[in-house]
């Protein structure tokens, strides 16, 4: 008869435990990633709106001082959103036809950036405070939802 020997406890996971853990991870990632992407997009949209209002304040002060160039431009920091870090939107100041009272400020998604191809497209704020959005084809988009950060 063979002497009784105790086996050492097994270390590690069985294949079944590993498959169950991976399935649970896939479910969490499957539900979590779209929510995270939507949350990040909302943050980028709100940063674009804030940048447009900062740029509008700068433009109004320059126009009030009579300091208007034929080629209007925004200073460094006001020409992008966010102000620091990776550029997501380019901010542009476009003068109106009369060159004195009319202007528009655009927040265009950067090519290859996280908001390129976003349903809200380009954010537009004009000299009268009117807010609008244009998609890549130039068509109008639901501005109220976009400016609230929710998307079109």
Beta strands, then each sheet from edge to edge (+ up, - down):
strand 1: 80-81
strand 2: 89-95
strand 3: 103-109
strand 4: 122-126
strand 5: 131-134
sheet 1: 1+ 2- 3+ 4- 5+
end
